[in-house]
């Protein structure tokens, strides 16, 4: 059975872990922000950019979004 810390880790890896575990230990609460999309749904996104190993100046990166669930 998962505890809360393991569940949060899995969610971070799923939505924001583009480089696996490499940058996860450096994340802070200030690296995330919340906003709404065009449909009015709330989501969390990474407000700070992280450099990737092979694409350090890549302008075409996709941003992960973790949407709020109802209930």
C-alpha positions in Angstrom: 0.0 0.0 0.0 1.3 3.5 -0.9 1.9 6.1 1.7 1.4 9.8 0.9 5.1 10.4 0.3 5.3 7.6 -2.3 2.1 8.7 -4.0 3.4 12.3 -4.3 6.7 11.0 -5.7 4.9 8.9 -8.3 2.8 11.8 -9.4 5.8 14.1 -9.7 7.6 11.5 -11.8 4.6 10.9 -14.0 3.8 14.5 -14.7 7.1 16.4 -14.4 9.9 13.8 -14.4 11.2 14.3 -17.9 14.7 13.3 -16.8 13.8 10.5 -14.4 15.0 11.0 -10.9 17.8 13.3 -11.9 16.2 16.6 -11.0 13.5 15.5 -8.6 15.6 16.1 -5.5 16.2 19.7 -6.4 12.5 20.7 -6.7 11.0 23.2 -4.3 7.4 24.4 -3.8 8.3 27.6 -5.6 9.0 25.6 -8.8 5.3 25.0 -9.2 2.3 27.3 -9.9 -1.4 26.8 -10.4 -3.7 28.3 -13.1 -6.7 27.5 -15.1 -7.0 26.4 -18.7 -9.5 27.7 -21.4 -12.2 25.3 -20.1 -11.8 26.6 -16.5 -10.1 23.5 -15.1 -7.4 24.1 -12.5 -3.9 22.6 -13.1 -0.4 22.7 -11.7 2.6 23.3 -13.9 6.3 23.9 -13.4 7.0 27.6 -13.3 10.8 27.2 -13.5 12.6 25.8 -16.5 15.1 22.9 -16.2 17.9 22.3 -18.6 18.0 19.0 -20.3 21.1 17.1 -21.1 20.7 17.0 -24.9 18.4 20.0 -25.6 19.7 22.9 -23.4 18.4 25.6 -25.8 15.3 23.7 -27.1 12.3 26.1 -27.4 9.9 23.3 -28.3 9.6 21.5 -25.0 6.2 20.3 -23.8 5.1 21.4 -20.4 3.6 18.8 -18.0 0.2 19.6 -16.5 -1.3 18.0 -13.4 -5.0 18.7 -13.4 -7.1 18.8 -10.2 -9.5 16.0 -9.8 -13.1 16.4 -8.7 -13.9 14.9 -5.3 
